Amino acid sequence: QLQASGGGSVQAGGSLRLACQVSGLTFDSYTIAWFRQAPGKEREGVSCISNIDGRTYYGDSEKGRFTISSDNTENTVYLQMSSLKPEDTAVYYCAAERMPTVMVPNTWRNFRVYDYWGQGTLVTVSS
């Protein structure tokens, strides 16, 4: 029901745009998040958008470099990543969950609350 795409290999300073195509869910009712997982590390929250109120959230290291957006005509959430760094290298996953808007700010980073996951797309940033 979630299909992630757009990963690839880029040099440091480059850009990529990831896409998360959502099907089978009421798109406008869900919070959609991007997580990443590097080898040997725990899955971490990168960014999320609430399709209920449109608010966006970012991890500290992603602020100013990444932009999340939602297109409800295509049921797709995009993650535009710029100024990429080698430490951004990871498998990126999108996830979806129905979340009351008041809960999103303090909950979105917790990967355990999400029921729906995409298959992951690999981003490799070389120095």
N, C-alpha and C positions, 0 to 999 in steps of 0.2 A: 504493500500500500504506500510505501515511501521509497522513492527511487532517487538515489544520490548520483550526481554526475559532475564532471568538470575538473576532476583532479588531473595532475600531470607533473612534469618536471620543469622547474624554472630556476634561474639564477637569482641570487640575493638581490633584492631591490625590485624584482619583477612583480607581476600581478597575475591572478587567476580569479575566475568567477565560478563558484560552485552553484549547482542547482539542485533543489529537492522537489521533485514532482510528487504531489500527494493525490492519492485516489482512494475512493471508498470511505472517506471521512467527510464530515461536514466542515469544510476547510475554514470557514469564518469563525468556527467555535473553538479552534485549537490554538494553543501556543506551540510554535515550531522552534526548535533549538538546533544549533550546531554544536557538536562535541568533537573532540579529537583525542586520539590515543597514540602516543609514541611507544616504541618498544620498551618494555620494562616499566612503563609509567601508567598511572591510573587515568581513566577517561576524564577529561576536563571540559568544562563548559566554555565555549568560545563566544557564542552570541545567541540571542533568541529574540523573537518577535511575537507579541500577542496579536493574533488576528481579531481579537475582540475589540481592543482599544487602540491598536496600532503602535503601542509603545515598544521600544527596542532596548536591549540590554547587551552589554559587552563585558568580557573579561578585561582586567586591568591592562594586560599586554596588547589587547586588540583595539583598544580605544584609539581613534584617530587613524587607524590603518585599515580596519575592516568595516564594511557597511552591509547591514542586513536589510532586505526589502522583501515585500510580499506582493505577488500579482494574483489577485483573486479571479481574474479572467482565465488564467492558465493553471490555477491551483498550484502555484510554484513559489517557493521561497528561494531567494538568491543570497549568496554571501560573496560580496566583492572583496577580494583580499589584495591589498596593495602593500608596497614596501616590505615584501616578504623577507623573512630572515631564516637562516638555517634551522633555528629552533622551532619554526613553524612546521617543520617536517613531521608528518603523522598521517594516520588514516583518519579521515573526517567522516563523521556520521551525522545524519539529521534524525531528529526524533520529534514526536508529536504527543501532546497530552492535553486533555481538557483541564484547564486550571482557572479558578477564580482569579480575576485580575489583581485582587489585593494580595494574593499569594505569590504571584510571579516574581516580584523583586527578590524575595528571600528564598525562593524554591527552585528557580530555573536551572541553577547550576548542579542540582542533585540528579544525576543520571538515573538513579533508582526509581524516580517517580514517573518516568516515561514508559508507556506501554507499547508504543509503536516506534520502530526503528527502520532506517534504511540500511542498505548493505555495506556502506562505507566506500569512500573513494580516496585514493592515495595521493597525497601532496608531498612532493620532494623538492626541497629548496637547497641548492648547492651554493657554496661560498666562492 
